[in-house]
Amino acid sequence: MPAERLRQRLREFCYEAEAKRGKKRREVDVQHCFPDLLRSVLRGWEGKKELALSMDAMTLGERFTVLNISVMYRGCGISIAWKIIEAGQEGAWRPHWEGLLAGLEGVVPSDWKVIVMADRGLYAAWLYQAIQRLGWHLMLRVNEDLSFRAAGEEAWSGLEGQRRMERAWGADERNRADALGKRDTREKLVVVTDLDEKEANAAWYQMRFWIEDEYKDHKSGGWGWEQTKMTDPKRAERQWLARAVAMQIAVLVGGQEEANEQERKRRATKKRKGKRRVGRPPKPVCRPRGREQSVLVAGQQTIQAAVIRGQEVPTGHVVAEAWPKQTYRVGKPTKSWASKCKEKEAKKRYHKNKQARTCRAEPGETRTAAAQPKKKDQSAKSPKHVQRRERGKQEREAERRLRHAEREKRKLEQEEYRVQKQREREERKRELEYKRERRLRAREQREQERLRRLQWHAEVKCEREQRLARKLERMARRASAVAATSSALSTILADSQPLASLPKPP
């Protein structure tokens, strides 16, 4: 088949039936593919029967809004159901979300544990009920100032200070609101779930943020969807189907490669170290190091390597990993965040100074007042060139005062900036001093430990030498005693008759 014909067929995959060439053409209905996408994820599953889903909305500029449901897996997301609408389109999202959830009904076995996570913009009573009808559990983020009313009560209460709360729309089940407090943040992360307090863990909600990495994979980090020229949402949905299948294959292959590498490292560590050393903390106190390479990129590289070698393209399957069990406090903001904040402040100061320079409201008032004609009696007494000279002097004086005020203002801003920089340098200096002192203390501790060990070895060596000297002394005493006994016996035997020889054995 010629390349142009193949390219045209691939392009027409996204078209509706009327826009395709030829007769008896059909269009792809993506909604019928959602159950099969989820089944392909569950096929060959290894590990615990636990499935984490995330619901979120993504925008592509002012063109599209994507309502997406994805499977959270090893820091990435795998799209299994979506709906693309025009950005800014009027209307409720409720029918779309309910349709997406209904399309996945009955696919996951009943003995599986499924949680559905969503951001606070999607929290609603109807969504809560729609997820529970499927037999799944939910973890929905809500605002910290949300109020609720227990079943059978009339008073409304806030979440602050509450550990458990009743459903506000009249059911008998209980929800739990877990607050994940973070240092250096202004608000708490409050999650509402229908799981019991012993079954749920607030740290699971960290997996919801993986869907943001999925959106990056769809765009600049992977498939480059931000460069699409499509304007029809229906065609974009069909193109998203091809992208979802490709992402699923790549993520599953990359996840399997990562699981194999983790297993090899675990066996090597167990063989090399054995049991855990005494004194090591059982849980990490800081966030573990993240992945240096996403499983999507790893899967793409594995597939490309197989194609280059002429091997069969791998498909991969899910190797489940343990869900997060704890949260970590943020010690200080990242350098990128701090640099962005500084850039925003610098831009704000620049635009503020620019506005002050361009407006110049006071000089305009001064010129207006100076340009007003004087009274008739003054104009009659003074010639016209003297009046013009006086007006020029007044205008120059006003401009001089304005420049002086602007210079003073710039000096003040520069002084504030200098003081801020000095404060930052002092803070960095204190931090370096603290780190240097900590290193010195650690070095002193190691030196003291080394001296203690040397002293202990010297004592053991001295004790060993003393035991050896005593042993040699005892051996010498025994040898002298044996020598004295043998000399006496020889004297006695010399005076007596010689001994007869022993009889030979038969």
ABEGO torsion letter per residue (X at the ends): XBAAAAAAAAAAAABBAAABBEBGBBBBBAAAAAAAAAAAAABGBBEBBBBBBBBBBBBBEAABBBBBBBBBBGGBBBBABBBBBBBGBBEBAAAAAAAAAAAABGABBAABBBBBBBBAAABBAAAAAAAAAAGBBBBBBBBAABBBBBBGBABBBBABGBABBBBAAGBABBBBBBBBBBBGBABBBBBBBABBAAABBAAAAAAAAAAAAAAAAABAABAGAAABABABAAAAAAAAAAAAAAAAAAAAAAAAAAAAAAAAAAAAAAAAAEBBBBGBBABBABBBBBBABBAAAAAAAAAAAAAAAGBBBBAEBBBBBBBBABBBBBABBBAAAAAAAAAAAAAAAAAAAAAAAAAGAAAAAAAAAAABBBBAAAAAABBAAAAAAAAAAAAAAAAAAAAAAAAAAAAAAAAAAAAAAAAAAAAAAAAAAAAAAAAAAAAAAAAAAAAAAAAAAAAAAAAAAAAAAAAAAAAAAAAAAAAAAAAAAAAAAAABBBBBBBBBBX
